[in-house]
Amino acid sequence: MKIVYKDGTVAECPQEEELHVLRHTAAHVMAQAIKRLHPQADFAYGPATENGFYYDVDLGDEKLGDEDLAAIEKEMKKITKENLAVKPFILSRPEAIALMEERGEKYKVEHIGDLAEDAVISFYQQGEYIDMCVGPHLTYTKALKAFKITQQSGAYWKNDKENKMLTRINGVAFHNQEELDAWEKQQEEARARDHRKIGKEMRLFMTDDLIGKGLPMFLPRGYIVWQELEDYIKAKERKLGYQHVMTPCVGTVNLYRTSGHWDHYKENMFPAMEVEGENFVLRPMNCPHHMMIYANRPHSYRQLPIRIGEIAHDFRFESSGTLKGIERGRHFCQNDAHLFVTPEQIKDEVAAVCDLIFDVYRDFGITDYRCVLSLRDPADKKKYHDDDEMWDKAENALREVLKELGIQFTEEIGEAAFYGPKLDVNVKPAVGAEYTLSTCQLDFCLPAKFELTYVDRDGSEKTPVVIHRAILGSLDRFMAYLIEETKGRFPTWLAPVQVKVLPVSEKTLEYANQVTDKLKDAGFRVVLDDRNEKIGYKIREAQQVDRVPYMLVLGAKEAEAGNINVRDRNGGTSEAELEAFIEMVKEEIRTRKNG
């Protein structure tokens, strides 16, 4: 694959850069198509991304519909068939500004102003279209063979909400049609697994703009799953000596000034509200509340470690474009805990947290994950608490503990919490990009800010270290992950309806009621479907919509024999004695069997 660099050099593209160059060229071809169809378009940024490409464009007052996106893609195909040569050239700063002003590209002119004085300002031209760009690009548009416009969204110029909202048009590009077809198939699978679609079908949760974007409500069946997850993780924590608390969803602004959240995290928080002359804010996280619980009474080194846990309601003002069902909302419930420890206890407590994470993953059959040591960016004084000595101490301590524990990890700069480094456990879902489920964070900062102390064995006052940790992350996100991994086919212990009783006709309704009562007495979540519908319809709905693990189809033969016909959601059938079935399902629930 031939590519052309900004100095005009033509060469074979390094294999590892091919997709990036394809996608970057696709962004230019798309911009050319947009300009042909919408001459008033003014272009901002148009980069290649890990998964495709996009261009942010100012279309004035014009709004695009699906038919407009289809027209842009059609025009792109026309441009590739024209086989336009892609030609670079370099201009001086005054010449570059003059060219962009002549073409009405005000965002490009502003971008030139942001460049260093000695920057080389290069351009690429294909036909009538000219774009300021460092390249490299394909040498001819015909080399772009497989692409698709995927969606549009909003994006602020320079990612600053004080600036104008532009239209971001996204697309994907691949080497050939086969790769594009494979991507489209993957997208179909993603849509089939989408927790928002499945959640609606199974009546697990809902959202409504009248309540507010990003504020999901769990319906009865969804709340059953949520409660089961809560009971599961709290039981594990209690065995490990955690003490659970309940704290309010609001706190004073002064609380968050003390913790540092007001300085480092304010843009992600809901606005403050004034009540009786005092400012309050919905909490984005729970650590300040737990710091105050620790500070409520004096402590001796003999009492440490103290492990405070909570399933806590938190609120963060996520931008509307990032909201995604219960995976990412403005309200969520963290499986949060804070461990107050002495420096000597750090290793053992981090090890116990890691053991708990991996124990939980075994229970849920989670095997595709990786561990990341998230560090601060030393150059970012705004995002992170400014104390080099503290950061060096915390990062080195956590790094050494992970090494001693034999945990394989990679390091990523700029991903730490504002107060300390953390271990992130990132899962790779069945479809889509990886994301963090579990975290373990080491904090020397907040205990000092809140002046927390304990009396050491020599009688002196020392500052404890705090380990922040979340095993399930948020229950909401964990539930979304499970829905998409299982396609809504929860293991029996989690399923909102574990058994459906399906009488074939009214003649077997009495027997169906007797079976239902016995299942309820056994502690199962059971539903009797006594609707006047055909049995085939009832079975399909139970299998495909409600995803019920077991269906008991009761006809005249079963009623006469006093046994049951068992169907599972995968299509398996068998005859069984009711008591034997009850014992089998009880064991499946007790052992939390997956599948």
Buried (B, 14 or more C-beta within 10 A) or exposed (E): BEBBBBEEEEEEBEEEBBBBBBBBBBBBBBBBBBBBBBEEBBBBBBEBBEBBBBBBBBBEEEEBEEEBBEBBBEBBEEBBEEEBEBBBBEBEBEEBBEBBEEBEBBBBBEBBEEEEEEEEBBBBBBBEBBBBBBBBBBBBBBBBBBBBBBEBEEBBBBEEEEEEEBBBBBBBBBEEEEBBEEBEEEBEBBEEBBBBBBBBEBBBBEBEEEEEBBBBEBBEBBBBBBEBBBEBBBEBBEEEEBEEBEBEEBBBBEBBBBBBBBEBBBEBBBEBEEEEEEBBBBBBBBBBBBBBBBBEEEBEBEEBBBBBBBBBBBBBBBBEEEBBBBBBBBBBBBBBBBBBBBEEBBBEBBBBBBEBBBEBBEBBEBEEBEBBBBBBEEEEEEBBBEBEEBBEBBBEBBBEBBEEEEBEBEEEEEBBBBBBBBBBBBBBBBBBEEBBBBBBBBBBBBBBBBEBBBBEEEEEEBBBBBBBBBBBBBBBBBBBBBBBBBBBBBBBBBBBBBBBBBBBEEEBBEBBBBBBEBBEEBEBBBBBBBEEEEBEEBBEBBBEEBBBBBBBBBBEEBBEEEBBBBBBBEEEEEEBEBEEBBEBBBEBBEEBEBE
